[in-house]
Amino acid sequence: MSNRHHALIHSFVDMINSHDVSTMEEHTAAGHIDHNPAVADGIEPNRAFWAQVFTAFPDLTATLHDVVAEGDKVAARLEYTATHQGTFLGIPASGRPVNFQSIDIWRIQDGLLAEHWDQLNMDDLFRQLGVDPAALAQA
C-alpha cells in the first residue's frame, strides 16, 4: 500500500510541475476535503485554486523532498520556487522570485487523495512578495 501512496503523491507533484489541472481526477477524489481555508472542498475548487496559482506563478516548480506513508495517510515536505507574475490572493504581480515550503498530509481513500491538510509560512511568502503581513491582517 505504501508504494501506491508514494506513487500517488508523485503523480500529484507531476501535475503541479506540468501545470496541467486537467489531470486532477487521476489523483483527487470528487468529494475531496481541503482544510486549507484558501481552497474549498471538491475537485473543481481544487482545480480552480491550482489554476490561479499557475496564473500567478507561471514558472512554479515543486520539489518533493520527503514522503512518509502510514496506513491511509501520507505526509510530504515540498519546496516551491517561482516568480510572482500575476495576482495572487489579491496581491498584484511583483516580478519577485519566491521560494517556500509546505508540509502536507493527505488521507487516501480508494486510491485517491480524499482529504488534505497543509502548513506553510504565509508571512514569509508575503514578505518575499514585498507585502507586510501585518498590513494584510489589518486590511
Backbone as a ProteinNet text record, in pm:
[ID]
protein_1_A
[PRIMARY]
MSNRHHALIHSFVDMINSHDVSTMEEHTAAGHIDHNPAVADGIEPNRAFWAQVFTAFPDLTATLHDVVAEGDKVAARLEYTATHQGTFLGIPASGRPVNFQSIDIWRIQDGLLAEHWDQLNMDDLFRQLGVDPAALAQA
[TERTIARY]
83.3	0	87.4	194.3	279.7	336.2	377.6	432.2	328	202.8	96.2	70.3	76.7	57.2	169.3	292.2	405.6	385.4	345.4	324.1	214.6	110.8	2	52.4	134.4	189	281.5	362.6	449.2	365.1	252.7	162.2	105.7	69.4	17.4	123.6	246.9	356	384.9	372.8	387.7	283.4	159.4	54.8	95.4	149	193.4	300.7	398.7	510.4	473.5	369.7	324.8	221.3	166.7	60.9	-62.3	-86.4	-197.5	-310.2	-399.6	-508.8	-613	-603	-698.6	-678.7	-565.5	-537.4	-580.9	-649.1	-686.1	-759.6	-848.5	-927.1	-841.2	-720.8	-633.6	-583.3	-585.9	-532.1	-617.3	-723	-803.3	-947.6	-999.7	-1136.7	-1237.7	-1351	-1456.5	-1503	-1511.3	-1554.8	-1439.8	-1331	-1208.9	-1239.3	-1184.9	-1198.8	-1064.1	-1062.8	-937.6	-949.2	-855.2	-856.9	-780.3	-731.9	-669.1	-782.3	-789.5	-901.3	-907.1	-799.3	-798.5	-855.8	-884.4	-929.7	-1060.6	-1165.3	-1294.1	-1288.5	-1379.2	-1386.6	-1433.9	-1393	-1436.3	-1327	-1342.6	-1239	-1233	-1347.1	-1345.5	-1283.7	-1316.8	-1248.2	-1097.1	-1057.9	-915.8	-849.5	-916	-864	-852.1	-955.5	-955.5	-843.6	-820.3	-712.7	-578.8	-550.5	-421.6	-410.6	-518.4	-514.5	-477.7	-533	-499.4	-351.4	-301.2	-159.6	-72.2	-106.9	-25.7	-31.6	-142.1	-151.8	-63.3	-65.1	15.4	164.1	194.3	333.1	353.9	361.9	364.2	487.8	592.1	712	726	617.6	620.6	671.2	764.4	807.3	802.3	769.1	763.2	865.7	938.7	1034.1	986.8	973.4	929.8	1053.8	1067	1186	1166.8	1052.5	1028.3	885.4	867	733.1	732.4	634.6	619	474.1	455.1	319.9	297.4	178.6	139.6	-11.1	-55.3	-198.8	-258.8	-365.4	-429.8	-381.4	-270.8	-218.4	-79.7	-54.2	76.9	115.3	238.2	291	407.2	418.4	525.8	573.1	701.3	759.7	792.2	733.1	754	820	899.9	960.9	917.4	875.6	826.7	917.9	947.2	1017.4	937.2	935.6	855.6	888.4	829	834.1	690.3	664.5	529.5	496	420.2	392.3	244	160.2	17.3	-41.4	-163.4	-228.1	-244.8	-208.5	-221.5	-278.5	-392.8	-460.7	-475.6	-507.2	-527.6	-400.4	-285.1	-156.9	-115.6	-104.7	-68.8	72.9	97	227.7	339.7	444.4	559.3	684.9	685.8	805.4	912.1	881.6	980.6	988.1	1109.8	1122.9	1081	1023.4	984.8	1033.9	1055.4	1091.4	1024.3	938	869.3	847	820.4	799.5	664	614.9	492.4	511.8	439.4	424.4	278.8	257.5	123.2	93.4	-29.2	-77.2	-203.8	-208.9	-327.5	-382.6	-512.6	-577.8	-615	-576.9	-601.6	-723.1	-812.9	-930.1	-955.2	-967.5	-991.7	-887.5	-762.8	-653.1	-646.3	-724.1	-726.1	-705.2	-661.2	-645.5	-784.6	-823.3	-959.2	-967.2	-856.6	-857.3	-716	-705.4	-574.7	-563.7	-448.3	-409.4	-273.5	-245	-111	-73	57.3	113.2	223	215	323	327.8	445.2	465.4	422	295.1	241.5	304.3	338.5	403	533.7	611.6	737.1	710.1	610.1	575.9	533.7	449.1	406	525.8	620.8	740.1	818.9	830.7	901.8	831.2	700	622.3	624.8	694.2	704.6	586.8	513.3	393.5	415.9	379.4	389.2	270.9	297	186.2	96.5	154.5	74.5	-23.8	18.8	-69.9	-183.9	-154.6	-260.2	-363.1	-315.3	-405.3	-499.6	-454.2	-536.5	-632	-604.6	-687.2	-823.7
-120.1	0	126.1	125.3	242.6	285.5	188.2	222.7	291.6	244.7	309.5	450.9	469.1	602.9	696.9	646.4	727.2	765.5	669	694.4	798.8	795.4	891.9	1033.6	1049.7	1181.9	1228.9	1138.8	1175.3	1219.2	1152.9	1190.5	1330.6	1361	1493.2	1600.3	1573.5	1669.4	1684.5	1576.4	1585.9	1680.4	1675.5	1766.9	1911.1	1934.5	2069.8	2116.2	2031.9	2072.6	2084.4	2014	2026.1	2137.2	2184.4	2286.8	2239	2108.8	2050.2	2009.8	2104.2	2076.4	1982.3	1952	1858.4	1716.4	1689.5	1555.2	1539	1638	1637.8	1510.3	1459.7	1340.8	1215.8	1216.7	1099.8	1074	1177.6	1159.4	1221.6	1294.3	1364	1314.3	1278.8	1228.2	1340.2	1305	1402.8	1474.2	1403.4	1461.8	1511.2	1549	1592.6	1699.5	1682.3	1778.3	1845.7	1979.5	2052.5	2141.6	2126.9	2205.1	2336.6	2367.2	2495.8	2595.8	2704.3	2797.1	2865.7	2861.1	2923.1	2831.3	2705.2	2606.7	2544.4	2559.4	2498	2347.9	2274.7	2129.7	2096.4	1980.5	1931.7	1942.3	1866.3	1861.4	1990.2	2049.8	2171.5	2290.6	2314.4	2422.2	2397.3	2270.8	2236.7	2269.4	2231.5	2261.4	2413.7	2488.4	2634.2	2698.4	2647.1	2700.1	2685.6	2563.2	2540.4	2621.9	2638.8	2721.5	2865.5	2915.7	3050.7	3059	2957.8	2955	2957.8	2875.9	2868.5	2998	3071.2	3201.1	3303.3	3302.9	3397.2	3363.9	3234	3186.9	3091.8	3143.6	3055.7	2967.5	2998.1	2914.6	2830.5	2814.8	2739.9	2597.5	2557.3	2417.4	2370.8	2244.4	2182.4	2070.5	2066.1	1958.4	1881.6	1752.6	1664.9	1618.3	1660.4	1625.9	1501.3	1486.2	1372.5	1324.3	1193.1	1133.7	1021.2	1024.6	920.1	873.3	743.3	687.3	592.9	602.6	516	498.3	375.3	349.8	421.1	498.8	570.7	715.2	750	886.5	890.8	1002.4	1030	1172.1	1189.1	1321.5	1349.1	1474.1	1510.4	1652.2	1673.6	1807.8	1850.6	1961.5	2012.7	2149.8	2177.1	2308.7	2364.8	2489	2554.7	2672.4	2687.4	2805.9	2861.8	2994.5	3057.4	3205.7	3269.6	3414.4	3465.2	3566.3	3621.4	3710.6	3656	3727.1	3757	3725.6	3754.1	3772.6	3821.4	3845.5	3715.2	3719.6	3603.4	3650.2	3595	3632	3783.9	3846.4	3990.8	4073.1	4008.2	4079	4087.1	4208.6	4220.4	4169.4	4132.5	4079.8	4173.6	4114.7	4192.9	4164.1	4053.8	4013.1	3952.8	3935.9	3884.6	3731.8	3678.8	3533.7	3494	3376.2	3324.7	3181.1	3143.9	3007.3	2979.7	2877.7	2845.9	2696	2650.5	2508.1	2485.2	2363.8	2322.8	2183.1	2157.4	2022.6	1986.3	1879.9	1838.8	1699.6	1679.5	1546.9	1519.9	1402.8	1361.4	1232.5	1218.7	1090.6	1030.8	905.3	834.7	744.4	748.7	660.6	613	483	423.5	468	482.5	515.9	660.6	748.7	890.4	978.7	1101	1198.4	1243.1	1205.2	1231.2	1349	1377.3	1484.4	1539.7	1670.7	1736.1	1839.9	1838.8	1941.4	1992.9	2121.1	2170.2	2283.4	2302.3	2412.4	2475.6	2606.9	2680.2	2817.9	2878.4	3007.8	3117.7	3153.3	3255	3392.2	3423.1	3551.3	3563.8	3455.2	3456.4	3476.2	3406.7	3422.4	3566.4	3624.5	3763.1	3858.5	3837.5	3922.8	3911.2	3788.1	3769.6	3841.5	3857.1	3928.4	4079.6	4124.3	4266.5	4323	4235.2	4276.8	4254.5	4353.4	4340.9	4258.3	4139.5	4055.7	4126.7	4213.2	4285.5	4379.9	4442.5	4532.6	4454.2	4333.2	4249.1	4211.8	4182.2	4141.4	4254.8	4378.6	4494.2	4535	4488.5	4529.2	4465.6
0	0	0	76.8	88.2	-47.5	-131.3	-263	-350.1	-343.3	-420.6	-370.2	-238.8	-181.7	-226.9	-224.1	-271.2	-417.6	-499.9	-642.8	-664.6	-582.1	-593.4	-566.3	-463.8	-431.5	-543.7	-596.2	-709	-829.1	-853.3	-962.2	-939.4	-815.2	-782.2	-806.7	-764.5	-785.5	-935.2	-1010.8	-1156.8	-1215.7	-1163.3	-1208.9	-1179.6	-1060.5	-1025.7	-1124	-1148.8	-1234	-1381.6	-1423.9	-1563.1	-1580	-1466.1	-1465.3	-1541.3	-1540.6	-1616.5	-1522.2	-1492.6	-1399.2	-1457.9	-1586.7	-1647.4	-1595.5	-1532.6	-1480	-1334.4	-1279.8	-1137.7	-1096.7	-1181.6	-1147.2	-1131.3	-1187.2	-1179.2	-1038	-953.4	-818.3	-708.5	-743	-642.6	-645.8	-528.4	-517	-542.1	-599.7	-629.4	-502.5	-391	-264.3	-178.8	-241.7	-172.7	-67.9	51.7	161.4	179.7	177.6	195.9	318.5	410.3	533.9	520.9	401.6	373.9	349.1	426.9	411.5	275.2	197.5	64.6	-42.9	-6.1	-104.7	-56.9	-134.5	-99.7	-127.1	-64.8	-84.2	-225.4	-273.1	-403.6	-507.7	-612	-715.5	-797.8	-830.5	-912.9	-839.5	-711.5	-640.2	-628.8	-614	-608.2	-741.4	-848.6	-982.9	-1002.2	-960.6	-975.9	-893.6	-772.7	-689.1	-760.1	-808.7	-874.5	-1002.9	-1076.6	-1197.8	-1161.8	-1049.9	-1003.5	-966.3	-897.4	-859.6	-984.9	-1085.7	-1207.4	-1287.8	-1277.9	-1344.6	-1274	-1142.4	-1064.6	-1069.3	-1077.7	-1076.6	-1195.3	-1317.7	-1435	-1446.7	-1371.8	-1374.6	-1247	-1172.7	-1046.5	-1067.9	-982.8	-978.9	-834.4	-817.3	-684.6	-679.5	-569.4	-545.6	-423.8	-439.7	-331.7	-256.8	-131	-53.3	32.2	92.7	182.1	164.8	170.7	168.9	271.1	361	462	456.8	444.5	438	555	613.6	725	718.2	703.5	695.3	575.4	600.6	490.2	477.8	545.6	543.4	478.1	411.6	353.6	393	439.2	470.2	375.6	333.6	242	271.1	242.7	250.5	108.1	68.5	-67	-61.8	-163	-178.8	-313.7	-313.4	-434.1	-468.7	-596.3	-645.1	-762.1	-772.3	-877.3	-885	-984.1	-998.3	-997.5	-916.3	-899.6	-1019.3	-1115.6	-1240.1	-1261.6	-1163.3	-1173.8	-1035.2	-1027.8	-898.8	-822.1	-693.7	-605.7	-472.9	-434.4	-309.7	-299	-411.4	-414.8	-424.7	-428.1	-436.1	-583	-638.6	-779.9	-806.9	-930.9	-972.1	-928.4	-872.8	-826.4	-907.9	-982.3	-1055.3	-966.4	-839.7	-744.2	-746.9	-728.4	-712.6	-571.5	-558.7	-427.1	-412.7	-288.6	-252.7	-119.3	-115.1	9.9	18.3	139.4	163.2	226.9	208.7	277.3	333.3	438.8	492.2	466	392.6	353.1	406.1	447.3	487.4	407.3	347.1	272.7	330.9	327.3	355.8	221.1	203.8	78.7	97.3	1.7	3.2	-139.9	-155.6	-287.5	-389.9	-344.6	-434.6	-478	-412	-448.6	-326.1	-348.4	-240.8	-197.3	-76.1	-28.6	67.8	136.7	236.8	247.2	274.9	273.8	385.1	450.9	547.9	503.4	524.9	495	588.1	598.8	676	592	576.3	514.1	576.7	570.7	633.7	536.3	542.6	451.9	477.8	604.3	632.9	555.7	551.6	477	327.8	274.9	133.5	104.3	189.3	168.9	169.4	262.1	266.5	135.6	84.6	-41.8	-156.8	-145.2	-247.1	-225.6	-118.7	-90.1	-14.8	53.8	126.8	276	356.8	502.2	552.5	611.1	659.3	760.5	844.2	943.5	873.8	765.6	691.5	627	579.4	521.9	627.2	747.5	855.8	893.5	879.3	915.4	803.5	682.9	566.8	569.1
[MASK]
+++++++++++++++++++++++++++++++++++++++++++++++++++++++++++++++++++++++++++++++++++++++++++++++++++++++++++++++++++++++++++++++++++++++++++

